[in-house]
Amino acid sequence: MGLYISISIFLIAVLCLELLTKRKISYKTFENSTLPKEYKHTHSQIAFFLFVMLLLWFLTAFRSEYIGSDTIQYFNHFKAMSYYGKISFNSRFEIGYQILTLIISKINPNPYFFLGVIATICYLATGIYIYKYSDNIVFSTVLVFPIAYGFFATGLRQAIAMVIILYAYQAIKNNKNILAFLIILFAATFHTSALIALFLLLHKIIPKKPIIIIPLSAILIIFSLAGFMDDILSAILPFYAGYYENEIITDGWLGITYYCLRNIVFYILVYLSYKKSQKQNCLALSNFVILFLTTCFGFSLSLFSRATNYFLLICIVELPNAIYRGRLPYKKIFVFLIGFIMVLYFVVTLIIRPDWNTLCPYKFFWN
């Protein structure tokens, strides 16, 4: 636990320093375009970015098979595939994930090598995305710890699907919808839940006004609590029936309430950041709407709690971009508070519920 507390203190300290740093560029100048490269990242920011990403990668790549609630299942599955050397079409593991597992096993049958490769894929893809598209890599890097670290060390299949969806999202942003559609289908070969990202293709018709979203969220919460969707989703996605009522992989009511409050704050901040003329066709705003509304189902459907991670990972870049390019005053204070609360919640959760994702006490695979 001391390891995670130390990382948290370090990240919060850097956020404090960010409050004191003066940026020489007015983000409003570049509201509708990508910031010029020379304005984006300072050498100190890049150093911080590399240090934290490499640290989290190291902790994920060289962890014991008992770190991460699902790691042992993937660990044993890899050993089985290494032994039998073939793909099973009757397995609950998606075909893309099985093919990747088989390829890695042919390179090196050591299951710890497998964990390292998966960690490398996740952090490399996420790191490239942050470096290329974030207007503030310090804030984005801080968010990686509470948003991505736990999942990259636990849900391997979905973690790969999540980082693939990042690039589907960027394809939609570049008006390459067919490419985005194909990327989403590819992500679904690693985890079927990635298909929920197809909603991003509908971003132009998704309602975005709070007068619609707030009442709609209340209705969805009622549906979730009443259990109306359980049987429907069980019939559509029978492979994930265990997710619907499984309390081990969800934070419970308190956790879902926090997620709802967090995501509605994100939505409102982003909504207020954009001009009226920008809101209707804004993909980033649509992502936050979908994030919030899917979270509302989480009170009874833990599958949706996991599905929100596709849209949450996108927030690592889009949240700082919206805040810094938007019209909100006191931008750095918002950045600090969001980063502080999310890091604090992540660590407190580890202290109160160490069984939730079994990330602590941390162990390297050689211990």
RANOR-V838910 format. One record per helix or strand. SS is the DSSP state (H for helix, E for strand). FROM is the first residue (numbers start at 1). LEN is the number of residues. Records with the same first field share a line. If there is no record, write none. Layout:
SS: FROM-LEN + FROM-LEN
This chain:
H: 2-19 + 27-4 + 37-4 + 43-19 + 71-14 + 95-13 + 111-23 + 137-16 + 156-18 + 177-12 + 192-11 + 210-17 + 230-7 + 238-8 + 252-22 + 276-4 + 283-17 + 302-24 + 331-22
E: 63-1 + 364-1
